[in-house]
């Protein structure tokens, strides 16, 4: 027997019911030791006539979080999960899973192999495999649609959405929900079942699975809709195909089909990239320079200064995490508009069905306003989200210094200014930190935590803990213009005007980006964000961009103005080419003597994405981030870099840094443009 297995799986008896407890902290992942330990116990219990029923439970904060993802890069050790599950599913005596915390992936597959499932009311269940570029590989796509409505199963498996215990009970996925101890409830349920001779069918033979009742056309339509939304990601599409195919196939063949698709995806580049990001996101939240004993400060009320787009988004992000917010704006009308805007966002979420009305009400109630700055005196954290202007921010921090309580943390949401300068202006440099949210702040997962040389360790620890509370992914960064994301974005943007001059069109460039897997291209993005913001930024830095500046001088600020790189006069969803832009780029090209030609997708990608990778390596070299993967976390969570490619640095590594360096060198020799000059860090990697 594997030595560890004795510790990770233990058995105790309650009457004639055997209770098997998995204990593999922190999330009871189904590692080899767990599978081995469970297999030994199950084989022992199968023929034990003194045992009438088996209850499966987990110690600690959660039931199983699924397979142990860290084992996926190694050869599978037996017993694999499918073998273990087949053993459990073939038990003649009643088996029951007692669920709490999160029951995910392989953990849910284990539960599905039992005859009964009892869950604590706070349990969340789901198949998040698609987020790792995978599909369930131990029966999930086969058993779930045989137990619950196949359409609901398809939705769960293709989106990775977690459901709560009540929803699971309603769907028929769990048999009972309890507010008390789940193991006691499971024991009671088992004894009742034994007394009443209650025998649930196995999920294999579940009564709900009746071929005649399946709306095959609807399932096929759903599959097409999944394909359309997948943006090049294979896993959701394969999940839909496998689930539907599995409903047509005999049970064992369906399992084998699922398993082989799982194995194919596991070996593929997309899943490798997505698994890498999973661990990179966990790593990013770890700061080795923080003493282990550092305790975060307590945050109960947060003041948000500025009720514009960012301030509103930040207020909602905080309220969504259960934190009380005092929204302040010196302009009372702006404050009223901000609060009304917040109410509108929550109301439309309720209308769309994405938010429960009571929850929306609770969140709205958490955001109150403070027209006077003195009202912010009670706040534990003050986040400035005002206009990007040093004089404006200076005044805000001077005022905050006068009113804020001692120990309050000062944060700025600046995208470009130096938080250490603002820290000095605030008079409390040790309490100062940058919290750079990304728009829309209540949606985007990324939080750049900008640490100044003076920021106190417990202020950094508080920012990390706050990020976790409000469901953000923090990346601690140092100070440079634009920090990590916007600095690399500038490198990506540098060639866009030149591409237009040389004959590319916004449509062509945007298509190259969406084919690469981005949710939208850079010109669509610029039109959505508004061209005036970067215009203002350029002017403050004395920089020029001939095409974008001319559009702005003509008032063509993007979607909100009806014109930008595209013409939106037929409606925001029907962008047409901007005829004036076509004329403008042709004229500028002729004035500058630029030859125009057809530009292929590969060239568009090389000239925009390789400079970004180059800049990323400079950022790493300068110590702005602790690790290369932090850069990927920033780009995957703040800028929509396709997760199936893992982030710019992972993608470049996969291509080979040598290839990137050679291409940049070639472009640099051809054009002399600085943006292509390979950094010393890149050259060193060759
Ligand atoms: C699967 O099941 C495939 C099967 O269908 C078929 C197989 C044949 N494995 O997130 P946290 C680590 S695929 C290994 O901070 P939380 C994590 O890295 C799997 N390690 O906690 C971290 O380590 P560290 C499908 C895992 O409370 C620590 O646990 N399942 C795994 O905020 C704590 O994690 C999933 O995709 C794992 N499965 O959230 C579930 N899970 O401390 C993925 C976590 O060293 N996991 N770790 O940084 C999650 O979604 C969250 O971790 C969970 C807990 C919600 C469970």
Boltz pocket constraint, residues with backbone or C-beta under 6 A from the ligand:
constraints:
  - pocket:
      binder: B
      contacts: [[A, 26], [A, 27], [A, 29], [A, 65], [A, 66], [A, 67], [A, 68], [A, 69], [A, 70], [A, 81], [A, 82], [A, 102], [A, 104], [A, 105], [A, 106], [A, 107], [A, 109], [A, 128], [A, 129], [A, 132], [A, 134], [A, 135], [A, 136], [A, 137], [A, 138], [A, 140], [A, 278], [A, 279], [A, 282], [A, 283]]
      max_distance: 6.0
